[in-house]
């Protein structure tokens, strides 16, 4: 699993920025304080040499599972092989933690900073985010292969493209915004 970095910001359900990384750290502190000591089991090192492991409170509750279930961390399939996918889907459906609004996945947020890029817009939209009726009429669609593609008005498939916010699809206000968020243009 992966949680927002301490300096990372997200958008709440009203689009207002908040320090989601700090909130996630606070959630970890509260969870661990309920039953200590914490025990971690080493699994591997990641490509940066950091420890990857599974941690448990004294009562046996998994730290990773609890954080994903409460919406303060994401299942990171690269390392988890989808072990927390069901818990993440439930947190997303219930709008828990960072799933209340919009955010950039922590691993993408870190990569952007390493590459000298700061995201100009959150990339994971949720319920309560733009509907297209506010002048933001570029459709960010995710195809069956998981590819993020945006469609502009007048394109061949624009009218029949449906946006399902709960699947991570979204509306953009400009092509530059869509590109900055990592979406590619539809074939014209």
HELIX and SHEET records of a PDB file:
HELIX    1   1 UNK A   20  UNK A   33  1                                  14    
HELIX    2   2 UNK A   63  UNK A   69  1                                   7    
HELIX    3   3 UNK A   77  UNK A   80  1                                   4    
HELIX    4   4 UNK A   85  UNK A   94  1                                  10    
HELIX    5   5 UNK A   97  UNK A  100  5                                   4    
HELIX    6   6 UNK A  106  UNK A  114  1                                   9    
HELIX    7   7 UNK A  165  UNK A  167  5                                   3    
HELIX    8   8 UNK A  175  UNK A  180  1                                   6    
SHEET    1   A 2 UNK A  10  UNK A  11  0                                        
SHEET    2   A 2 UNK A  17  UNK A  18 -1                                        
SHEET    1   B 2 UNK A  39  UNK A  45  0                                        
SHEET    2   B 2 UNK A  51  UNK A  56 -1                                        
SHEET    1   C 4 UNK A 170  UNK A 172  0                                        
SHEET    2   C 4 UNK A 138  UNK A 142 -1                                        
SHEET    3   C 4 UNK A 148  UNK A 151 -1                                        
SHEET    4   C 4 UNK A 184  UNK A 185  1                                        
END                                                                             
